[in-house]
């Protein structure tokens, strides 16, 4: 059995594998993640000697194209999306792509293989890219970062962390240089170290390459009388880490009253939630409205603490609007 349907595999992969085993046949789905990039086979074979520590992936070409346009040309989200639709990179209804749903299906598949536990799409926290502004890209560049929609999976002490959302990544990192409709998956193993899989993640020809490879491999096994029975064994005792427990750095962009003492109030709120400030930038000011835009970068903090702090900051009279917050991955 060969399929390229990521949603089916993400939601029902375990059931289909069990059914294939009962029928004595194989189940192949190389094209379900990364199009023509070999990913499923390496996780099932080449990397099995490794304990996978983490996966950091750009696995949606549509969103990567949109973010590249916003970063390189300074266009807004709506314009970049329209251009992606005109070029055929984005569907007329782009929701699955721009809201991170497509990447969620793919990450669920990769995490299930990497960590030998069943990860369902609903286990994956996901956020889209529609709230990003050209201002965020300008600040990111000034701070030495690029913005990417990353699919992230990590394992620590039998807890599996899975999330998809916009991320600040250092501009000198490998993933920061992946532009346009290309995909890249960075895998970190205890033996192999860091390896990067890169290529076209979608399109008729790359997808056909993966599907045909699965068909040919299955045919060869049949000809040589080699069993292709589907097998995957999940390890017991692993749990999904709640999003509230993840720890990372944060970027906050907000509009505030431009008067003395405002930063002290903001610092107090963050400090009350054990969030330490790394840096503050003030660039935009409106003398007529007496407001200013500031950007705060934090040291590592718990997600739950940051969410509580954001809700408390919204209640301050001196905070006019919290324009955006983005997580940072070193």
C-alpha positions as CSV (number, residue, x, y, z in Angstrom):
1,X,0.0,0.0,0.0
2,X,1.5,3.4,-1.1
3,X,0.0,6.8,-0.2
4,X,1.1,10.4,-0.2
5,X,-1.8,11.6,2.0
6,X,-0.2,13.2,5.0
7,X,-3.5,13.8,6.8
8,X,-4.5,10.2,6.6
9,X,-1.2,9.0,7.8
10,X,-1.0,11.6,10.6
11,X,-4.5,10.7,11.9
12,X,-4.7,7.0,11.2
13,X,-1.1,5.8,10.6
14,X,-1.1,3.4,13.6
15,X,-4.4,1.8,12.5
16,X,-3.3,1.5,8.9
17,X,0.0,-0.1,10.0
18,X,-1.9,-2.6,12.1
19,X,-4.3,-3.4,9.2
20,X,-1.4,-3.8,6.8
21,X,0.3,-6.2,9.2
22,X,-2.9,-8.3,9.4
23,X,-3.0,-8.5,5.7
24,X,0.7,-9.3,5.4
25,X,1.5,-6.2,3.2
26,X,3.6,-3.1,3.5
27,X,2.6,0.5,4.1
28,X,4.7,3.2,2.4
29,X,4.2,6.9,2.6
30,X,7.5,8.6,1.7
31,X,5.7,11.4,-0.2
32,X,3.5,12.3,2.8
33,X,6.3,14.6,4.2
34,X,8.8,16.7,2.3
35,X,7.7,15.7,-1.2
36,X,10.8,14.4,-3.0
37,X,13.1,14.8,0.0
38,X,13.9,11.4,1.5
39,X,12.7,11.6,5.1
40,X,10.5,8.6,6.1
41,X,13.1,6.0,4.9
42,X,16.0,7.6,6.9
43,X,13.9,7.7,10.1
44,X,12.8,4.1,9.6
45,X,16.3,2.8,8.6
46,X,19.3,5.0,8.5
47,X,18.8,6.8,11.8
48,X,17.5,3.9,13.9
49,X,20.9,3.6,15.8
50,X,20.4,7.1,17.1
51,X,18.4,8.5,19.9
52,X,16.8,11.5,18.2
53,X,17.1,14.6,20.3
54,X,15.2,17.1,18.2
55,X,13.7,17.9,14.8
56,X,13.6,21.5,13.5
57,X,11.8,21.7,10.2
58,X,10.6,24.0,7.5
59,X,8.0,21.7,5.9
60,X,5.5,24.0,4.2
61,X,6.7,25.6,1.0
62,X,3.8,28.1,0.8
63,X,4.5,29.7,4.1
64,X,8.2,29.7,3.5
65,X,7.7,31.5,0.2
66,X,5.4,34.1,1.9
67,X,7.9,34.7,4.7
68,X,10.8,35.0,2.3
69,X,8.9,37.7,0.3
70,X,8.1,39.6,3.5
71,X,11.7,39.4,4.7
72,X,13.5,40.2,1.5
73,X,11.1,42.7,-0.1
74,X,9.3,44.2,2.9
75,X,5.8,43.4,1.6
76,X,2.9,42.8,3.9
77,X,1.4,39.5,4.6
78,X,-1.7,40.0,2.4
79,X,0.4,41.0,-0.6
80,X,2.8,38.1,-0.2
81,X,-0.1,35.7,0.1
82,X,-1.8,37.0,-3.0
83,X,1.4,36.7,-5.0
84,X,1.8,33.1,-3.8
85,X,-1.7,32.3,-5.0
86,X,-1.1,33.9,-8.4
87,X,2.0,31.7,-8.8
88,X,0.1,28.6,-7.8
89,X,2.0,28.1,-4.5
90,X,-1.0,28.8,-2.4
91,X,-4.5,27.4,-2.7
92,X,-7.5,29.7,-3.1
93,X,-8.3,28.7,0.5
94,X,-4.9,28.7,2.0
95,X,-6.0,28.1,5.6
96,X,-4.2,24.7,6.1
97,X,-0.9,26.3,5.0
98,X,-0.9,29.7,6.7
99,X,-2.4,28.4,9.9
100,X,0.2,25.7,10.3
101,X,-2.2,22.8,9.9
102,X,-0.3,21.2,7.0
103,X,2.9,21.4,8.9
104,X,1.2,19.9,12.0
105,X,0.2,16.7,10.0
106,X,3.8,16.3,8.8
107,X,5.4,16.9,12.2
108,X,3.0,14.3,13.8
109,X,4.3,11.8,11.3
110,X,8.0,12.6,11.8
111,X,7.7,12.8,15.6
112,X,6.0,9.4,15.7
113,X,8.8,7.8,13.8
114,X,11.6,9.6,15.6
115,X,10.5,9.0,19.1
116,X,8.6,5.7,18.6
117,X,5.4,7.0,20.2
118,X,2.1,7.8,18.7
119,X,1.8,11.6,18.1
120,X,-1.6,12.7,16.9
121,X,-2.2,16.0,15.1
122,X,-4.2,17.3,18.1
123,X,-1.1,16.8,20.3
124,X,0.7,19.4,18.2
125,X,0.4,23.1,19.3
126,X,0.1,25.1,16.1
127,X,0.0,28.8,15.2
128,X,0.0,30.4,11.8
129,X,1.8,33.3,10.1
130,X,-1.0,35.8,9.4
131,X,-0.3,37.9,12.5
132,X,3.3,38.7,11.3
133,X,4.0,42.2,10.2
134,X,6.8,43.7,8.0
135,X,7.8,45.5,11.2
136,X,8.6,42.1,12.9
137,X,11.0,41.3,10.0
138,X,12.7,44.7,10.3
139,X,13.2,44.2,14.0
140,X,14.3,40.6,13.5
141,X,17.0,41.6,11.1
142,X,18.2,44.3,13.4
143,X,18.5,41.8,16.2
144,X,20.3,39.3,14.0
145,X,17.4,36.9,13.4
146,X,15.3,35.5,10.5
147,X,11.6,34.5,11.0
148,X,10.5,31.1,9.9
149,X,7.5,28.9,10.4
150,X,9.2,26.0,12.2
151,X,7.9,22.5,13.1
152,X,9.7,21.6,16.3
153,X,9.8,18.2,18.0
154,X,12.0,17.3,21.0
155,X,12.3,14.5,23.6
156,X,13.5,14.9,27.1
157,X,12.9,12.4,29.9
158,X,10.2,10.5,28.0
159,X,8.3,13.7,27.4
160,X,7.8,14.7,23.8
161,X,7.4,18.3,22.8
162,X,5.7,19.1,19.5
163,X,4.8,22.5,18.2
164,X,4.4,24.5,15.0
165,X,4.6,28.3,15.0
166,X,6.6,31.3,13.8
167,X,10.1,31.4,15.3
168,X,13.1,33.8,15.5
169,X,16.1,31.8,14.3
170,X,19.7,33.2,14.2
171,X,20.3,34.6,10.8
172,X,23.6,32.6,10.5
173,X,21.9,29.3,11.2
174,X,21.3,26.7,8.4
175,X,17.5,27.1,8.6
176,X,17.6,30.9,8.3
177,X,19.0,30.4,4.8
178,X,16.2,28.2,3.5
179,X,14.2,30.6,1.2
180,X,11.3,30.4,-1.3
181,X,9.3,27.2,-1.6
182,X,12.1,24.9,-0.4
183,X,11.8,22.7,2.6
184,X,14.5,21.7,5.1
185,X,14.5,19.3,8.0
186,X,17.3,19.5,10.6
187,X,17.6,16.3,12.7
188,X,19.8,16.0,15.8
189,X,20.8,12.5,16.9
190,X,23.1,11.4,19.7
191,X,25.4,9.6,17.3
192,X,25.1,11.3,14.0
193,X,25.0,14.8,15.3
194,X,23.1,17.3,13.2
195,X,22.1,16.4,9.6
196,X,20.1,18.5,7.2
197,X,17.6,17.2,4.6
198,X,16.9,19.9,1.9
199,X,15.0,20.1,-1.3
200,X,11.6,20.7,-3.0
201,X,8.9,19.8,-0.5
202,X,6.0,19.8,-2.9
203,X,5.1,19.8,-6.6
204,X,4.1,17.1,-9.0
205,X,7.5,15.9,-10.0
206,X,9.1,15.7,-6.5
207,X,6.0,14.0,-5.1
208,X,6.0,11.6,-8.1
209,X,9.6,10.8,-7.4
210,X,8.8,9.7,-3.8
211,X,5.6,7.7,-4.8
212,X,7.4,5.9,-7.6
213,X,10.3,5.0,-5.3
214,X,7.9,3.4,-2.9
215,X,6.2,1.5,-5.7
216,X,9.5,0.3,-7.1
217,X,10.8,-0.7,-3.7
218,X,7.6,-2.7,-3.0
219,X,7.8,-4.4,-6.4
220,X,11.4,-5.4,-5.8
221,X,10.6,-7.0,-2.5
222,X,7.8,-9.0,-4.1
223,X,10.0,-10.2,-6.9
224,X,12.7,-11.3,-4.5
225,X,10.3,-12.8,-2.0
226,X,11.3,-10.4,0.8
227,X,8.6,-9.6,3.3
228,X,7.5,-6.0,3.2
229,X,5.1,-6.3,6.1
230,X,4.5,-3.0,7.8
231,X,6.1,-2.7,11.2
232,X,6.4,0.0,13.8
233,X,6.7,-0.5,17.5
234,X,5.8,2.3,19.9
235,X,7.6,2.6,23.2
236,X,5.4,2.8,26.4
237,X,5.6,5.5,29.0
238,X,6.1,8.5,26.8
239,X,3.8,11.5,27.2
240,X,3.2,14.7,25.3
241,X,4.6,17.8,27.0
242,X,2.0,20.5,27.5
243,X,2.7,23.7,25.6
244,X,2.5,25.6,28.9
245,X,5.6,23.8,30.2
246,X,7.9,24.6,27.3
247,X,10.8,27.0,27.9
248,X,12.2,29.4,25.4
249,X,13.1,33.1,24.8
250,X,10.5,35.6,23.6
251,X,10.2,38.6,21.4
252,X,7.5,41.1,22.4
253,X,6.4,44.1,20.3
254,X,4.0,46.6,21.9
255,X,2.7,50.1,21.6
256,X,3.0,52.0,24.8
257,X,2.5,55.5,26.3
258,X,5.6,57.6,25.7
259,X,6.2,58.9,29.1
260,X,8.6,58.3,32.1
261,X,8.1,55.2,34.2
262,X,6.4,53.0,31.6
263,X,9.3,50.6,31.2
264,X,9.4,50.2,35.0
265,X,5.8,49.1,35.1
266,X,6.4,46.6,32.3
267,X,9.5,45.3,33.9
268,X,7.7,44.8,37.2
269,X,5.0,42.7,35.5
270,X,7.5,40.5,33.7
271,X,9.6,40.2,36.9
272,X,6.6,39.1,38.9
273,X,6.4,36.2,36.5
274,X,10.1,35.4,36.7
275,X,10.7,36.7,33.2
276,X,14.1,38.4,32.8
277,X,14.6,41.1,30.0
278,X,17.5,40.6,27.7
279,X,17.2,43.8,25.7
280,X,14.8,46.7,24.9
281,X,14.6,48.6,21.6
282,X,12.5,51.8,21.0
283,X,12.3,52.9,17.4
284,X,8.9,54.3,16.5
285,X,7.3,57.2,18.3
286,X,4.2,59.3,17.6
287,X,4.6,62.7,19.2
288,X,1.0,63.6,18.4
289,X,-0.5,60.5,20.1
290,X,2.4,60.5,22.7
291,X,2.9,56.7,22.0
292,X,6.0,54.7,21.2
293,X,6.6,51.2,19.9
294,X,9.1,49.1,21.8
295,X,10.5,45.6,21.3
296,X,11.5,43.5,24.3
297,X,13.7,40.3,24.1
298,X,13.6,38.1,27.1
299,X,15.9,35.4,28.6
300,X,14.4,31.9,28.6
301,X,11.1,31.7,30.4
302,X,8.2,29.2,30.8
303,X,5.3,29.5,28.3
304,X,2.7,29.6,31.0
305,X,4.5,32.5,32.8
306,X,4.7,34.5,29.5
307,X,1.1,34.0,28.7
308,X,0.1,35.2,32.2
309,X,2.4,38.2,31.9
310,X,0.9,39.1,28.5
311,X,-2.6,39.1,29.9
312,X,-1.5,41.2,32.8
313,X,0.4,43.7,30.5
314,X,-2.8,44.1,28.5
315,X,-4.5,45.5,31.6
316,X,-1.9,48.2,32.1
317,X,-3.2,51.6,31.1
318,X,0.3,52.5,29.7
319,X,0.2,49.6,27.3
320,X,-1.9,50.6,24.3
321,X,-1.5,47.3,22.4
322,X,0.6,44.2,22.3
323,X,1.2,43.9,18.6
324,X,3.0,40.6,18.5
325,X,5.0,38.0,20.4
326,X,7.2,35.4,18.8
327,X,9.2,32.6,20.3
328,X,13.0,32.4,19.8
329,X,15.1,29.3,19.1
330,X,18.8,29.5,19.5
